[in-house]
Every structure is written in C-alpha cells, then in structure tokens.
C-alpha cells in the first residue's frame, strides 16, 4: 500500500461522463485528492462521497482537485453522481489496475478495492495516505488537514 512520501503512479481513466482523466493533467492545476471507494451507490460509499461533496469548497480554497475512483463502470458512476449531485469526477477503474498500482487491491478476486485516500502533490509525491475501512468521514477530513500544512 502506497504511503506518504511515495510517488503516485500515473493513470488515465474515464469519468462518469466518458471523458478521459489523467493524473498528470489534474496535477497541473494543483494537488489532487484521490479517494478510492469500494462500490458506487452503497451506503458507506455514499456517506463518504457526500462528505467530500459537502466540503468541496474547502478543497477548492486550497487549490485541490477531488477525484473519486472505484471499479464501477462509467454508467454506474454516472448514476452515483446523478443521484447525489457530487459534482467532481468519478473514475471507472474497471478491473482494478489503478487500485493495484496504489497497493489497495484486495488479494481475493471479486472483492472491491480497500477504502483509501491519497493527497498527491503536483510532483506526484503522496503528501498523505488515509486508510480506514469503517470511518467514512475521516478520509475527507484528514485530506483537508494535510492540505492545510
């Protein structure tokens, strides 16, 4: 599992609208907060994603871009965004290749990736890594605190 100080791997995925999102391009605007969630539209992931949505302005004040990511396909990511008006890119990591590169892909086939959040600096250095499977709000709160440093 990648930790603070590691280098985030480059990736390119489709968002809920079918647009291509590259980490390098997002980092041109400033830091990226990349949060992995197990399953779109599930209760815990909805709480987590909505908490990010509710404090998105605080991330914007710090120049940060929020990117959500799960193994769900583009259509399900779109339903998730439409249902909760999330307003930030939700990336479709079908097959879990990006989760594997970040070290959060579970070893048991068929299970979703672990819940984790990475604050990534413009040089791709991980500034903070948040790992909590049960506390949904800690991800956004700790990511915001890391950006305040």
PyMOL commands that set and color helices and strands:
alter all, ss='L'
color gray80, all
select helices_A, chain A and resi 23-27+43-54+56-61+74-84+97-101+138-148
alter helices_A, ss='H'
color red, helices_A
select strands_A, chain A and resi 12-14+20-22+32-36+65-70+89-92+116-120+126-131
alter strands_A, ss='S'
color yellow, strands_A
deselect
rebuild
show_as cartoon
